[in-house]
Amino acid sequence: MNVIALKKPYLLFGLLSLSGAACAESNWDFSGNIELESRYFVESPQFDAQDDQKFQNAVDSTLEFRWRNNNGNQRISIIPYLRWDAQDNERSLVDLQESYWALESNNLELLVGINTVFWGVTESVHLVDIINQTDSVADIDGEQKLGQAMINLAWQQDWGLLNVFVLPGFRERTFAGIEGRLRTPVPVDNDRANFESGADKNHVDFALRYSHYIGDFDIGISYFSGTSREARFTINENGTQLIPIYDQINQLGFDGQYTKDAWLWKLEAIVRQGHSDTFLAAIGGFEYTQYQIFDTNADLGYLLEYQYDDRDDEEPLSIADNDIFAGARLALNDPQDTSVLAGIVYDHESDEVFLNVEAETRIGDNYTITGRARFINNTDSSDALDSLSEDDYIEISIARYF
């Protein structure tokens, strides 16, 4: 079971954020949800040790405790997240998404604790989003993150917003266990992870981000120096497990969005110096929205993006190296907030195809139902997604909010 390492820097930062409760001048706000999730795998597993049950069931829960003082210049946020998986113990997780204290003064804000930070503008891949570690067993889209200990100083001026991050402590990426689906051909041994830094998990990372808007343009320029959130792998002595290696990297990133009428033009790009040669990766495209289609309240958006990555084989593997993403987003704008997102990623060199469909609607005031479908086709042994080629699945989840 993956459990957040509440020791050393995480214990310190968690206690700092919790200690603010002693001086609370007003009531706490509490909310949360519990979610039942069931995945149906269309095909039998590809590897002998994997659980051959067609259904994989899990329970998720997120609790939110928030406080703000009467003056409005201090706040506390505590958000624990729990996931229990019935088939794969490595997919079960206890995490703190947030546990911080923040102080606002004039144009400055200081945040100390554990937080989740998102950077990026594109739909299919978020190249610049590097602060938090990816919870890769949650889903293959890489959207869910693990909480990160940090000191974050934000300075807002007329010329833009500057964020400075000091990031003590490192979170290892989650990987499926030997019985789990959606895993590598050889399972990953997280207990033997190697680090380029002599400080191992205790290396203190550093990041900067400047963001601003100029007319119809929104831009962000970021810099990160520290332990890579991506791992490369070596094989153990008897060839039965992969050992992750986390290198020290320097990454310069840019994200920008241009908004004009119904058009959103988007770009993310990075230059990274890592284990071997410095490489460039970029993703760019657009989203165009038709409003109130067919004289209804519904909006239909069209998405197109191109993914490029020129890293060599010695760097951590990327599946978004020379691919085209095309999709559509339908928002009914009804009382139930019904929406559907469908997309396809096509590798025009290998003809590999990844199809993704997500739909969500609300039932009454307290329930939501979400459906997902992931299908991978036309892979061969040299393709990055070949180990998942038998893991097509359909998922239904029901969440109760309170």
VOPA-427821 format. One record per residue (C-alpha): z negated, x negated, y; chain. Coordinates in steps of 0.05 Angstrom, whole numbers, plus 5000, padded with zeros to 4 digits. Each point is the difference from the previous one (the first is absolute). Layout:
BEGIN
      Z      X      Y   chaine
      Z      X      Y        A
...
***
This chain:
BEGIN
      Z      X      Y   chaine
   5000   5000   5000        A
   5018   4974   5069        A
   4939   5001   5045        A
   4998   4976   5071        A
   4964   4933   5006        A
   4942   5020   5044        A
   4971   4930   5004        A
   5006   4940   5047        A
   5046   5022   5058        A
   5007   5072   4975        A
   4925   5010   4995        A
   4990   4972   5070        A
   5054   5042   5032        A
   4980   5063   4962        A
   4927   4993   5023        A
   5021   4988   5072        A
   5038   5065   5002        A
   4946   5040   4964        A
   4944   4973   5044        A
   5027   5039   5060        A
   4974   5064   4968        A
   4929   4981   5020        A
   5017   5009   5074        A
   5043   5062   4994        A
   4994   5046   5059        A
   5039   5058   4972        A
   5018   5033   4934        A
   5045   4971   4947        A
   5065   5034   4981        A
   5014   5005   4926        A
   5064   5019   4963        A
   5036   4981   4937        A
   5042   5022   4942        A
   5004   4997   4924        A
   5067   4997   4966        A
   5022   5012   4928        A
   5063   4961   4982        A
   5043   5005   4938        A
   5062   4958   4985        A
   5050   5017   4946        A
   5040   4941   4974        A
   5068   5021   4978        A
   5009   4944   4949        A
   4957   4962   4950        A
   4971   4934   5026        A
   5042   4937   4997        A
   4946   4953   4975        A
   4960   5006   4935        A
   4929   4995   5030        A
   5011   5055   5051        A
   4967   5068   4992        A
   5053   5046   4970        A
   4972   5065   5029        A
   5051   5038   5041        A
   4948   5022   5051        A
   4958   4953   5043        A
   4944   5037   5036        A
   4956   4977   5057        A
   4949   5025   5050        A
   4998   4975   5072        A
   4950   5012   5055        A
   4995   4978   5072        A
   4938   5012   5043        A
   4999   4991   5075        A
   4937   4988   5042        A
   5013   4993   5074        A
   4954   4992   5059        A
   5009   4991   5075        A
   4945   4992   5051        A
   4990   5046   5059        A
   5031   4951   5049        A
   5062   4997   4956        A
   5004   4924   5001        A
   4973   4987   4930        A
   5023   5027   4933        A
   4987   4989   4927        A
   5047   5017   4943        A
   4984   4997   4926        A
   5053   5021   4950        A
   4987   4985   4926        A
   5057   5013   4951        A
   4991   5011   4925        A
   5052   5006   4945        A
   4988   5011   4926        A
   5058   4994   4951        A
   4993   5029   4930        A
   5049   4951   4967        A
   4998   4934   5038        A
   4932   4971   5019        A
   5034   4950   5046        A
   5026   5058   5042        A
   4930   5027   5013        A
   4974   4977   5067        A
   4941   5003   5047        A
   5019   4977   5070        A
   4980   5003   5073        A
   5061   5019   5041        A
   4957   4997   5063        A
   4929   4979   5016        A
   4997   4976   5072        A
   4966   5003   5067        A
   5043   5000   5063        A
   4981   4991   5073        A
   5047   5018   5058        A
   4991   4971   5070        A
   5052   5007   5055        A
   5065   4974   4970        A
   4967   4966   4940        A
   4980   5024   4932        A
   4961   4959   4948        A
   5000   5023   4928        A
   4957   4967   4947        A
   5000   5021   4926        A
   5051   5023   4949        A
   5063   5036   5023        A
   5070   5019   4980        A
   5055   4980   5049        A
   5074   5021   4996        A
   5058   4965   5033        A
   5073   5021   4993        A
   5054   5050   5018        A
   5049   5003   4942        A
   4999   5050   4943        A
   5016   4964   4935        A
   4965   4933   5008        A
   4946   4975   5049        A
   5013   4925   5007        A
   4953   4987   5058        A
   4940   5038   4971        A
   4958   4942   4976        A
   4927   5009   5021        A
   4978   5041   4939        A
   5011   4986   4926        A
   5045   5049   4962        A
   4967   5044   4947        A
   5061   4994   4956        A
   4973   5041   4941        A
   4993   5061   5045        A
   5075   5009   5003        A
   5063   4957   4997        A
   5018   5016   5073        A
   4946   4951   5025        A
   4974   5048   5053        A
   4927   5001   4980        A
   4956   4942   5025        A
   4932   4969   4987        A
   4949   4993   5056        A
   4996   4932   5035        A
   4940   4967   5033        A
   5016   4981   5072        A
   4980   4987   5071        A
   5053   5033   5044        A
   5002   4992   5075        A
   5050   5045   5036        A
   5019   4990   5073        A
   5041   5054   5035        A
   5037   4983   5065        A
   5059   5026   5038        A
   5043   4947   4968        A
   4981   5023   4929        A
   4948   4999   4945        A
   4975   4935   4969        A
   4962   5001   4934        A
   4964   4938   4973        A
   4976   5002   4928        A
   4951   4954   4964        A
   5003   5017   4926        A
   4944   4971   4956        A
   5007   5010   4926        A
   5061   5017   4957        A
   5015   5060   4957        A
   5041   4987   4937        A
   5058   5047   4985        A
   4986   5052   4946        A
   5042   4999   4936        A
   5004   5047   4941        A
   4963   4982   4937        A
   5032   4984   4932        A
   4999   5074   4981        A
   5024   5025   5068        A
   5069   5023   5020        A
   5038   4972   5059        A
   4982   4928   4983        A
   5032   4933   4990        A
   5027   4982   4931        A
   4941   4952   4991        A
   4935   5028   5029        A
   4966   4966   5059        A
   4932   4965   4992        A
   4966   5010   5068        A
   4938   4963   4977        A
   5038   4934   5000        A
   5035   5006   5068        A
   5016   4934   5034        A
   5000   4986   5075        A
   5034   4945   5039        A
   4941   4998   5048        A
   4940   4962   4976        A
   4957   5057   5027        A
   5032   5047   4949        A
   4984   5073   5019        A
   4955   4977   5058        A
   5057   4973   5043        A
   4997   5028   5070        A
   5069   5027   5021        A
   5024   5011   5071        A
   5050   5049   5030        A
   5027   5020   5068        A
   5042   5060   5022        A
   5030   5018   5067        A
   5028   5070   5008        A
   5030   5036   5060        A
   5052   5052   5019        A
   5056   4989   5050        A
   5037   5064   5016        A
   5026   5027   4934        A
   4982   4936   4962        A
   4935   4988   4961        A
   4990   4928   4978        A
   4949   4960   4961        A
   4996   4925   4990        A
   4951   4974   4949        A
   4976   4935   4971        A
   4959   4989   4936        A
   4970   4936   4972        A
   4961   5001   4935        A
   5002   5021   4928        A
   5062   5037   4978        A
   4990   5072   4979        A
   5056   4990   4949        A
   4989   4959   4937        A
   5047   4957   4960        A
   4984   4989   4926        A
   4993   4948   4947        A
   4989   5013   4926        A
   4936   4983   4963        A
   4994   4949   4943        A
   5019   5047   4943        A
   5051   5041   5039        A
   4960   5066   4997        A
   4981   5010   5074        A
   5026   4985   5069        A
   4955   4963   5049        A
   5010   5018   5073        A
   5005   4945   5053        A
   4986   5015   5073        A
   5031   4950   5048        A
   4984   4985   5073        A
   5054   5027   5045        A
   5020   5006   5073        A
   5040   5062   5019        A
   5032   5021   5065        A
   5020   5073   5003        A
   5037   5048   5045        A
   5003   5076   4997        A
   5038   5043   5049        A
   5022   5072   5009        A
   5049   5030   5049        A
   4995   5075   5013        A
   5059   5037   5029        A
   5005   5076   4995        A
   5002   5016   4925        A
   5010   4927   4980        A
   4948   4949   4978        A
   5027   4929   4991        A
   4951   4955   4962        A
   4994   4926   4983        A
   4949   4956   4966        A
   5010   4925   4989        A
   4957   4942   4977        A
   5006   4925   4995        A
   4951   4972   4949        A
   4980   4929   4983        A
   4969   5000   4931        A
   5001   4965   4933        A
   5071   4973   5003        A
   5054   5009   5053        A
   4990   5041   5063        A
   5036   5066   4992        A
   5024   5060   5041        A
   4994   5073   4981        A
   5021   5061   5040        A
   5010   5074   4994        A
   5036   5043   5051        A
   5030   5069   5006        A
   4993   5068   5032        A
   4972   5070   4993        A
   5039   5058   5030        A
   4969   5070   5003        A
   5032   5068   5005        A
   4951   5049   5030        A
   4994   5073   4981        A
   5056   4999   4949        A
   5033   5065   4982        A
   4962   5035   5056        A
   4933   4988   4965        A
   4938   4960   5018        A
   5020   4945   4950        A
   5020   4930   5021        A
   5044   4955   4957        A
   5001   4925   5008        A
   5049   4950   4972        A
   4978   4928   4986        A
   5040   4937   4986        A
   4973   4929   4995        A
   5024   4933   4975        A
   4951   4951   4967        A
   5011   4925   5001        A
   4958   4943   4973        A
   5024   4928   4989        A
   4937   4972   4966        A
   5012   4954   4941        A
   4976   5009   4928        A
   4937   4958   5012        A
   4972   5051   5050        A
   4965   5066   4980        A
   5051   5049   4972        A
   5032   5051   5047        A
   5038   5061   4977        A
   5028   5013   5070        A
   5047   4941   5004        A
   5070   5029   5012        A
   4993   5075   4994        A
   5020   5064   5036        A
   4952   5058   5010        A
   5025   5070   5016        A
   4957   5061   5005        A
   4985   5068   5031        A
   4937   5030   5028        A
   4992   5076   5003        A
   4942   5030   5040        A
   4996   5076   4997        A
   4950   5003   5058        A
   4968   5059   4966        A
   4926   5018   4999        A
   4992   4961   4935        A
   5030   4935   5030        A
   5050   4997   4943        A
   5042   4936   4998        A
   5047   4964   4952        A
   5023   4927   5002        A
   5054   4976   4953        A
   5029   4931   4998        A
   5041   4952   4958        A
   5001   4924   5002        A
   5064   4969   4973        A
   5010   4926   4985        A
   5075   4991   5012        A
   4999   4933   4962        A
   4969   5024   4935        A
   5011   5076   5006        A
   4925   5010   4989        A
   4977   5068   5027        A
   4930   5024   5020        A
   4993   5074   5015        A
   4938   5028   5034        A
   4983   5073   5018        A
   4935   5022   5033        A
   4981   5071   5020        A
   4936   5029   5030        A
   4973   5068   5021        A
   4934   5030   5018        A
   4967   5058   4964        A
   4952   5038   5044        A
   4955   4960   5046        A
   4971   4951   4950        A
   5051   4982   4946        A
   5064   4959   4998        A
   5048   4990   4943        A
   5044   4939   4996        A
   5058   4985   4953        A
   5033   4932   4989        A
   5056   4975   4956        A
   5021   4927   4989        A
   5061   4981   4959        A
   5029   4930   4988        A
   5070   4992   4970        A
   5053   4948   4985        A
   4953   4941   4991        A
   5010   4939   4956        A
   4954   4943   4980        A
   5014   4961   5064        A
   4981   5057   5047        A
   4932   5002   5034        A
   4988   5072   4979        A
   5020   4992   4928        A
   4928   5000   4974        A
   4993   5070   5031        A
   5065   5028   4973        A
   4964   5042   4948        A
   4947   5024   5048        A
   5036   5057   5035        A
   4949   5053   5017        A
   4986   5066   5033        A
   4932   5010   5034        A
   4962   5061   5024        A
   4935   4994   5039        A
   4954   5054   5029        A
   4950   4981   5054        A
   4941   5039   5026        A
   4978   4983   5071        A
   4931   5013   5028        A
***
